[in-house]
Amino acid sequence: MARIAGVDLPRTKRVEIGLTYIYGIGRVRSNDILEAAGVSGDIPDGALHDDECRLEPGDTLLLYTDGVTEAMNARREVFGIDRLTRTLERAAGESVDEIRDRILAEVRGFMSDQRDDLTLVVLRYR
């Protein structure tokens, strides 16, 4: 069974539908994710398997808790993966400390009050 963001995806559903079980991901975002990853939305979640990726020198890896993407503003909008991705892309050439600080500043500036932890780990492969 695939597990993403702490959610067990249903083995009997298509991946396109299974991703919508994750808070904040609807059908449109699910299809965007699958297209970007080059994965067909028609395969069942049960067909997913673990895989490995190879990091190249200079690659940056960002690990974060749900408090980052689920941070809410006064209009009850979440910071979300899209804002996090845009922030990371804008900071791509900076040091890992600067990337961390920029993301935290963006999230803190966005949210109305902090209700969850904000944990980030930014790594750069050398």
N, C-alpha and C positions, 0 to 999 in steps of 0.2 A: 504494500500500500504506500502510495506517495504521501509525504507529509511536508507541507509548505507553510511557513509562518505559524507553526503550532497547530495547523488544521490538517486532519486526516482527510484526504480527498477520497470520495467514494469510488470504489473499484469498478462499479457497474455503470458509471456515468462516462460520457465522452469528456475528454480533457477540457474542451471548451466550456462545458457546464461545470465540471469539477472545480475549476479555478474560481468560479463565482461563489463558492463556499467560504472564500477568504474575505474578511471584512474589507470593504472599500473597492472590491473588484467586481464590476458588472460585466455584461456580455461584451460590450465594446472594448473595455480594457483587456478582458480575457483574450479576445481575438488579436488585439495589438501585441500583447505579450507573446502569444503563440507565433504570430507572423515574424516578430523580431528574433525569436529563438529558432525559427525554421522548423517548428513542430506542427503537424497536422492536428487540428482540433477534433477530427473525427475518430481518433484512436481512443480506446477506453483507458481510463486512469490506471487500471490494472496492468496495462502494458508498459507503464513507465518503469524505469529502473535507475539505479544509481549510476553515475558516470563521473569521470574525472576531467579536469581541464588543466592545461599546462599554462602556467604563468610565464610571461616573457619579461626580461629585464625592463624595468620602468612601469610595469603594470601596477595599478592601484586596486586594492581590495578594500571594500567598505563593509563592515559588519555593524548592525544596529539593532536596537530593541524596538518593539512596537510603539513605545512612547514617542519615538521620533516621528514616525509616519502617521500616528493617530493623534498628534497634538492638535488641539482645536482652537479656532479663533472665536470671537464673540458671536459670529454668525453661524457657529457650529459646523464650519467647514474643517475638514482634516487637512493637515499639511500634505500628506500623501506621498506616494512614490514619484509622481510626476515632478512635484516641486523639489523633492530630494534629488532626483536625477538631474534636473536643471542646475541646482546648486552645485552638485558634484562636478558636472561638466564645466561650469564657469571657473571652478577652482582647480581644474585638472593639472595645471602646470606648477602649482604651489607645493610647498612641503606638506608632509602628512599632518604636522601640527597646525599649519595654516588651514588645511582642508577641514580638519576637525573643528577648529575655532569658527570658521566661516559657516559651516553647517549648523553648529549650535547657535550662533548669532541669528541666522535666518529663522530657525525654528522658534527661538525665544522671542524674536520680534514678531512672529506670526501669531503665536498662541496668546489667548487672553489670560489664562492662568495655568500653572503646571499641575497636572493631576496624575502624572506617571513619571517614571524615571526616563532620563534621556541618556542613553549609553551608546557610544560610538567607539569603534576600533577602526583606525585607518592604517593600512599596511601598504608598503611599496616594495615590490620584489626587485632585488638587485642582481 
